[in-house]
Amino acid sequence: MQQPMAMPTEQLINELQSFGVRLADPKTGGTSRRGGAGPSDHTPFTIDGATVMIPVHNAPAFESPYLVERLDEAGRSRISRDGVVLADVSFPLRPKFYDRTTADGIPYWKLATLHGRDVLATTVLQTCIRYQSRTKTCQFCAIGQSLAAGRTVERKTPAQLAEVAQAAVELDGVRHMVMTTGTPHTSDRGAGILTESAQAVKAAVDLPIQVQCEPPDDYAWFQRMKDSGVDALGMHLEVIGPAVRQRIMPGKAQVQVEQYMDAFEAAVPVFGRGQVSTYILAGLGDEPSEILALSRRLIDIGVYPFVVPFVPIAGTPLESHPTPSAAFMHEILRPLADMLRVGGLRATDIKAGCGKCGACSALSTYERGASA
């Protein structure tokens, strides 16, 4: 039976994403991942019906006051603090598709991974023009770590991704897919390789797809993506203040916020309101008022602002940077959920991608409360 919550679900999620959790059994969280693109040093678990990504492999997690007890055979456990049980939790079991390999011997888990509860995620190109230079790299990024450790391959082919996607749907019930990419040297900023990858996956299996890249030089790529089978698009700002952008991601800061806004204006008519989103990392220097002001502009355009707490990744320049407090996230997410409701945008209406998954933030939980 579900234990009574000692605090509201959204507050507990904020706390867990801020502090991380200690694992009584180091083998807990078989789908956790270290390094790489996207949410890293995390493991997913479900609490009060919400699947969330919680840090388990970074420094704050090792000293967290929150403890996850040893799992039972079904992946169920409890989370406690100071000996007081707060809630039941459950972990997704190891995906069946992880046990397969391609004809040329590449394990499927090196090509795509399970995120959250039912999302297949891949980084099509595991290199980036900005990553090799510390004067240009995004200070939070670990895209090269999993490649250096041999846990992935540099370039996933369209045929490989189609093969893995079909297996993930058939064996594990995956419901949508995220394709991201490091930024290549081409002016399309990765739109081309994402387009061909999406086309191959859609030819193999009926799976909603979100692709993620920087704004391409030619906005005609938006329609090309749509025609290839892409359902949703992510173009991620990460941080928004000019000074913060220059400090945190000096290379990507060359693409200014207003250039993103222009790209959003062009993309929304192609994909539809709510099907274009952006990822904003809270806790890196932008004030809540700044994040909310820009979020209002984005919602007016029809872009879903997916605001998540920054989580430090071991081995990056920001590995010792603190995660924002639960109170800081509450100050942003509660009014943001109200803005989304008024603007008619909902995570549940997104066809595919990070906002639909929602596991990296408590935002969707706040949305449910705002809609009640």
Order of alpha helices (4+ residues) and beta strands (2+ residues): alpha-beta-beta-beta-alpha-beta-beta-beta-beta-beta-alpha-alpha-beta-alpha-beta-alpha-beta-alpha-alpha-beta-alpha-beta-alpha-alpha-alpha
